[in-house]
Amino acid sequence: MKHIFIKKEGEKVSESYIRNFERKEKFQFPGQFADFYMLHNGGIPKEYIYNDGNRILTVNHFLPFQHGVYEDMAIEEVYHTLLEEEVIPVGYVPFAMEESGDYFVISVKEDEHGCICLWSHETAGMKKVNDSFESFIECLTDQIPHEN
């Protein structure tokens, strides 16, 4: 997976912590997602522009597990809050914030496992962004695209 630079990372999170969260919630994250979080527990990416050639989005920050810069916005906290308020459907876990306040979510559903979507706080709708977390990371850049 492409290496990206993250500033203001949270404290390191262990594999056992992530696996315990998965067991408790009865799902499993894709391997690349867990690997990324064991290396970078949330934070602000230097490569914050998502550009897949079709759309441009901004990744404001990755949410941390359990502890970090944004303690009130840990993955577990946001996931449970959004589920309790019936904001997102079961099977989608928020992991990053878009500049407008929307959430990037990863699917842990069997039929679309690992798929990345963007949940809109304005429409309460979800749009697919990428097929995998690894491909999502590959589309991050710090280069602002120029209009022709």
N, C-alpha and C positions, 0 to 999 in steps of 0.2 A: 504494500500500500504506500502511496505517496506520503512523504513526511511533510507536515506543515508545522509552522512555528506558532506556538500558543503562548500568550502572556497572561499573567494573573491566573495561573492554574490553581486548582484546589489541591489539598493534600492528596498524596497518592492513595488510590483505592485498590484494595486487594482483590484478587480473583475470587477468593472465598466470599467476600462481601457481595460481589456481583452475583455469584452462584446462589447465595442465600436469598437474595432479592428475587432471582428467577424462580427458585423453589417456592417461595412464599406466594408469588403471583401466578405460579403454574404456567410459565412460558419460558422460552429460551431466546436470548439475543443471538444474532449471527456472530460467528467467531471474530470477524474484523471489528465489529462494534465493541465487543468486550476488550479486545486487544488495544484498541484506540484509547479506551477509557482507563486501562491500566497504565498506559503511557502518559496520557493527558486527562486529568480529571476536571473537565470543564475548562473554561477560560475564554479569552478573546483571541480569535485567530488573526494572524497577520494576513493570511490569504482569506479575506472575508467576502470576496465576490464570487458568487456561484454563477458560472457561465457554461451552459451545456451546448451553446450554439443556437438554441431556440428561445431561451429565456435568461434573464439576468435577475438574480436575487441577492440579497445581502444577509450574511450570517453575522448577527450582532454579537452573539456569544453562545458557547456550548454550556449547557447546564451541567453542574457537577453532581456526582453521587455524594450523598451523606454530608459532606462538608466542603467548604471552599469559599470563594469570594462571594458568591451569591447564596448564602446559607438558607435564606428563606425561599430560594428557588431551586432547591435540589431536585433532581429527577424524580425521586420517590414522592416528594411533597407535591410537585406540580401534577404528576401522574394521578395520585389519589384525589387531589382537589378537582381536577378536570373530570375524572370518572364520577365522583360523588355529585358534582353539579350537572352531570350528564351532558357535558360539553363536547367530549370526544367519545367515539364508540370504543367498546372493549377491543383490545388487540392492537392499539396504537399507543406508543410511549413517546412523550415529548423529550427531545434531547437538545434542542437549540432554539434560540429566538431569532426571528427575522427582524429586520430594522423597524418594520411597521407594527410589531407586537404579535405577529403570527408565530405559530410554533412549527418547527420542523419535527416530524414524528417518524418513528421507525415502526414498521408493522412486525408484530410477533405472531400474526395469524398464520396458520398453516398454509393457506392457499396463496399468500403473497408475502411470505416470510422474508424480511430484510428490505422490503420496498420502502422508499423514503417518500413521504407526502408532506405537503404544506397545509396546515389547518388555518383557515382564516377566521380571525376573531370577529370580523365584520359580517360575514355571511354564514358562519358556522359550517362552512363547506370544506371539503378536503380534496386537494388535487395532487395527483401523482407527480413527483419531481424526478425520481430516478429509481432504477431497478434494485440498486444495492447501496449499502453504506460506502463500500470501497469506491464505487463509481461516483458517488456524491462527493467524496473527498478529492477524487481526481479532477473534478470540475471546479474546485476552489482555486482562486488566483488572487494576486494583489494588483493585477493589471486592470485598470479601468478601461472598458472598451470604448473605442472612438466611433462616433456616428459618421456614416458616409454621406 
